[in-house]
Structure formats: C-alpha cells, structure tokens
Amino acid sequence: MTPAILANAAPLLARYETVFCDVWGVMHNGQAAYHEAGEALARFRASGGTVILVSNAPVPAEGVVRVLDRTGVRRDAWDAIVSSGDIALVHIAEKGYRHLHRIGPARRDSMLFKRLPGESVSLDLADAIVCTGLVDDGNETVATYHPLIDDGVARKLPFVCANPDLVVDVGHKRYLCAGSIAAEYEARGGDVFWAGKPHHSAYAAAFLKAAELRGARPDAARVLAIGDAVRTDLAAAAGAGVDALFIASGIHNDEVLTAGEVDAGKLAALFAPPGTPPAVGAMTRLRW
C-alpha cells in the first residue's frame, strides 16, 4: 500500500514513545545537518519520548557522534546510538575470531580496526573476513573484489559485514558500501553476518538500548522507525514488527521526488512491488 504523504510529523509521533531513527539521509547528508529533523526529534524527546539513532556506519558509536557533531546535528535530538560497527565488534568477540582479514579504508574506519584483535592477515591465515567498505570507493567496484571473494568462499571463511548498506550518498555523489561486497560474497555461496539493518541484529540491539533507558522493553506498537531506505530501514522495521515513517529525500530521492517534493505517483510506484515493506507515512524531509 502507498503510504500517506505527511507535511508534519508531530501528529504521528504523538502515537509513539520510542523512535528508532536512521542517521545518514534523515539527520544529515554527510556534509550538513537537516535542522528540521533535529528539531522534530528534540521536541519528541522533550515530550517524554526516547530516540535511539540506529546507524549502519561501520564504526563504534563515538565515531557516529563525531560525524553528527561535524555536520551540526543538535545533541538534544537523540538519547543513544546503535551502530553497525559496535554490532560487528560484539559478534567478532562472541565468535572468538582472532585472525581477521580486513577490507576497508584503514584511516576512515580506524576506530573499528583499532578494536580488532591483532593486525590484518592474509586470507590463508584468516579465520574470518571483516569488511567496512571498499578500500578506494572512488575508483573501485565490486568486480575489483571478485578474486578475493572467490578465494574467501573457497576457504569457507565467514564474512562479517560491518555496514550492510549497498550505497551511500555524500552530498550529491553516490558511493558503494560494504554491503555491495557482502551481497556478492553471499550470492557466491559465502557465509555472511550482516551487522545492521535490515537484519535482526540492528533493532534487537536498539530494543535493548531502549529498555536500558526507559527501564523496560518498549511495546513494539509504541515504536516508530524512521528511515530513508526501503531495503534497510523499512525492511528492518517490518522484521521487528514496528511501524515505519519513510523519508523520501534520502537514498530514493531520484525515484520519488519531483521539484524537491514527494510525487504521489512515483511514491506509489516505489511501494507497488509485492513484498515491499510498508510505511505508515511518507515525508519529503522529517519535520515537526
């Protein structure tokens, strides 16, 4: 079903006590904050609500905070952060992986790499692969990694994907993410642990964090997920049994917007395919 197009989020937010909110594409675009979104979440919190930011960023929560601060997202817009980086680190520790082959830009994702055991090892010495992204996302493609993927699958190495996103928009430019490599690894028969949305790991961690803050696990009927990606945010919400609000100006902007606003016909086309996860509403941008 096509979600209703909303001009303001306040009436919808009044139905919920907890929000699981995406970060990139909802709170900022990688370069600058969306100030109306920050205001909306700050006002929701002021009315007694709890906001958990749920990010597929392949870094610990403090790395997400750095980007929030750099882009100008207001600090009173959220209570806590659940990041794919932290989910990946917990999984690696639980599995007891000690010898990891690392894929990703070491400088950008140093906060995660520094918390991994030992140094990066070659595939023949590894007991798992951890991927935060393409090493050079400005020039490489998934095809660059086909030899590594084939080798890893042949060796039956588990693949830990620390960012399940396929792509990300930075300003007006789109880049491939770790999820693109992980999807190919899985398609070729490899075992992938997806540390984040749309998989169970993301909102399971968010529910635990919300329970810590509110003193009890929130009722799923009183939780609203907010996100810009059908494949990750809305699918994660459907899997967790919570409602979702779709933000159209993010990853699907080229498919859904006309002259900068939600186009009803395009929105209907996006949600028409069978199996598309639902949303209780759609907005161009999150605003109170």
C-alpha positions in Angstrom: 0.0 0.0 0.0 1.1 3.5 -0.7 1.8 5.4 2.5 0.1 8.7 3.1 2.1 11.8 2.4 2.6 13.9 5.5 3.5 17.5 5.8 4.3 17.3 9.6 5.4 14.5 11.9 4.0 15.8 15.2 0.6 14.1 15.0 2.2 10.8 14.0 4.9 11.0 16.6 2.3 11.5 19.3 1.3 7.9 18.9 4.7 6.6 20.0 7.0 6.6 22.9 10.2 5.4 21.2 11.8 6.2 17.9 14.5 4.2 16.1 15.9 6.8 13.7 18.3 6.3 10.8 21.1 8.8 10.6 22.6 9.3 7.1 19.8 10.6 4.8 17.5 11.6 7.7 19.6 13.6 10.2 22.3 14.7 7.7 23.7 14.1 4.2 27.3 13.5 5.2 28.1 17.2 4.9 25.4 19.2 6.7 22.6 18.5 9.2 19.0 18.6 8.3 18.0 21.0 11.1 14.2 20.4 10.9 14.8 16.8 11.6 16.9 17.6 14.6 14.2 19.9 15.9 11.5 17.3 15.4 13.4 14.7 17.4 14.3 17.2 20.1 10.7 18.1 20.5 9.7 14.5 20.6 12.2 13.9 23.4 11.0 17.0 25.3 7.5 15.4 25.3 8.9 12.3 27.0 9.9 10.2 24.0 13.1 8.3 23.6 15.2 8.4 20.4 17.7 5.7 19.5 19.8 6.5 16.4 20.4 3.3 14.5 23.2 3.7 12.0 24.8 1.3 9.6 28.1 3.2 10.0 31.0 0.7 10.3 32.4 2.4 13.3 31.7 2.4 17.1 29.0 4.8 18.4 31.6 7.5 19.2 32.5 7.6 15.6 28.9 8.3 14.7 28.9 11.1 17.3 31.9 12.7 15.6 30.0 12.9 12.3 26.9 14.2 14.0 28.9 17.0 15.6 30.8 17.7 12.4 27.7 18.1 10.4 25.9 20.1 13.0 23.2 17.7 14.3 22.0 19.0 17.6 22.9 17.0 20.7 19.4 17.1 22.2 17.9 15.2 19.2 18.9 11.7 20.5 19.4 9.6 23.6 21.7 6.8 22.4 23.3 5.3 19.3 23.4 1.8 18.0 26.0 1.4 15.2 26.8 -1.5 12.9 30.4 -1.1 13.9 29.6 -1.9 17.5 27.3 -4.8 16.5 30.2 -6.2 14.3 32.6 -6.0 17.2 30.3 -7.8 19.6 29.8 -10.6 17.0 33.5 -10.9 16.4 34.2 -11.2 20.2 31.4 -13.7 20.6 32.7 -15.9 17.8 36.2 -15.7 19.1 37.8 -14.7 15.8 41.4 -13.8 16.4 42.9 -13.7 12.8 40.9 -11.3 10.6 41.5 -10.3 7.0 40.4 -6.7 6.9 38.7 -4.9 3.9 38.1 -1.2 4.1 39.8 2.2 4.3 42.0 1.9 7.3 42.2 5.6 8.0 38.5 6.3 7.7 37.4 3.3 9.8 40.4 3.3 12.2 38.1 3.4 15.2 36.8 0.0 14.4 40.1 -1.5 13.2 41.9 -0.4 16.4 39.5 -2.6 18.4 40.0 -5.7 16.4 42.4 -8.4 17.6 45.9 -8.3 16.1 46.8 -7.0 12.7 45.1 -7.8 9.3 46.2 -11.2 8.0 46.2 -12.8 4.5 43.3 -15.0 3.6 45.3 -18.2 4.0 45.9 -17.3 7.7 42.4 -15.8 8.5 39.6 -17.4 10.4 37.2 -14.7 9.2 36.9 -11.6 6.9 35.7 -8.3 8.3 34.6 -5.6 5.8 33.8 -1.9 6.5 33.7 -0.8 2.9 35.7 -0.6 -0.3 39.4 0.4 0.2 39.1 3.0 -2.5 35.4 3.7 -3.0 36.1 6.5 -5.5 37.7 4.1 -8.0 36.9 0.5 -7.1 33.8 -1.6 -7.9 32.6 -4.9 -6.6 34.3 -6.5 -9.5 37.6 -5.4 -8.0 37.0 -7.8 -5.2 35.9 -10.9 -7.3 39.2 -12.7 -6.8 39.2 -12.1 -3.1 35.5 -13.2 -2.9 36.2 -16.4 -4.8 39.2 -17.2 -2.6 37.3 -16.5 0.7 34.3 -18.6 -0.4 36.6 -21.4 -1.4 38.2 -21.3 2.0 34.8 -21.2 3.7 35.7 -18.0 5.6 32.9 -16.3 7.5 32.3 -12.7 6.2 31.4 -10.0 8.8 29.8 -7.1 7.0 30.1 -4.0 9.2 27.9 -1.9 7.0 25.0 -3.6 5.3 24.2 -0.6 3.1 24.7 -1.1 -0.6 25.3 2.6 -1.4 25.5 5.9 0.4 25.0 9.5 -0.8 27.6 12.0 0.3 26.2 15.3 -0.8 25.2 14.7 -4.4 27.6 11.8 -5.0 26.9 8.1 -4.5 29.4 5.6 -3.3 29.4 1.8 -2.9 29.3 0.4 0.7 30.4 -2.9 2.3 27.0 -4.4 1.7 27.7 -4.5 -2.0 30.7 -6.7 -1.5 28.9 -8.8 1.1 25.9 -9.4 -1.2 28.2 -10.7 -3.9 30.0 -12.9 -1.3 26.7 -14.4 -0.2 25.5 -14.8 -3.8 28.6 -16.9 -4.5 27.8 -19.2 -1.5 29.7 -17.5 1.3 28.5 -17.2 4.9 27.8 -13.5 5.8 27.0 -12.0 9.2 25.1 -8.7 8.5 25.8 -6.3 11.3 22.9 -3.9 10.9 19.7 -3.0 9.1 17.7 -4.7 7.6 18.8 -7.7 9.6 17.6 -8.7 13.1 20.9 -7.6 14.7 20.1 -3.9 14.4 16.7 -3.4 16.0 17.4 -6.2 18.5 20.3 -4.0 19.8 18.0 -0.9 19.6 15.3 -2.6 21.7 17.9 -3.5 24.4 19.2 0.1 24.4 15.7 1.5 24.7 15.0 -0.9 27.6 18.1 0.3 29.4 17.0 3.9 29.1 13.2 3.5 29.8 13.5 0.8 32.4 11.5 -1.7 30.4 11.4 -3.1 26.9 9.1 -0.8 24.8 6.0 -2.2 23.4 6.6 -2.7 19.6 3.2 -1.0 19.0 4.7 2.2 20.5 7.9 2.2 18.5 8.3 4.1 15.2 11.2 3.5 12.9 12.2 6.5 10.7 14.4 6.0 7.6 15.1 6.8 4.0 15.8 3.3 2.6 13.2 0.7 1.7 15.8 -2.2 1.7 17.3 -1.4 5.1 15.2 0.9 7.3 11.7 -0.2 6.2 12.6 -3.8 6.0 14.2 -3.8 9.4 11.0 -2.2 10.8 8.8 -4.8 9.2 11.0 -7.6 10.5 10.9 -6.2 14.0 7.1 -5.6 13.9 7.2 -1.9 14.3 5.7 1.0 12.2 7.9 3.0 9.8 8.0 6.5 8.5 9.6 6.9 5.1 11.8 9.9 4.4 11.8 10.4 0.6 14.7 12.9 0.2 17.3 10.3 1.1 18.6 7.4 -0.9 15.4 7.2 -3.1 15.2 10.9 -3.9 15.7 10.4 -7.7 12.9 7.8 -7.7 10.3 9.6 -5.6 10.8 13.4 -5.7 9.6 15.9 -8.3 10.8 19.5 -7.9 12.1 18.6 -4.5 8.8 17.3 -3.1 7.2 13.8 -2.8 5.5 12.9 -6.1 2.4 10.8 -5.3 2.6 8.7 -8.5 6.3 8.0 -8.0 5.7 7.1 -4.4 3.0 4.6 -5.4 5.4 3.0 -7.9 8.1 2.6 -5.3 5.7 0.8 -2.9 3.9 -1.2 -5.6 6.1 -4.3 -6.0 4.9 -7.3 -4.0 6.8 -7.7 -0.8 7.8 -4.1 -0.4 7.9 -3.3 3.3 5.1 -0.9 4.4 5.2 2.6 5.9 2.6 4.4 7.9 3.6 7.7 6.3 6.0 9.4 3.9 7.6 12.8 4.2 10.0 14.7 1.9 12.1 15.5 5.0 11.5 14.9 8.7 9.9 18.0 10.3 7.8 18.6 13.4 
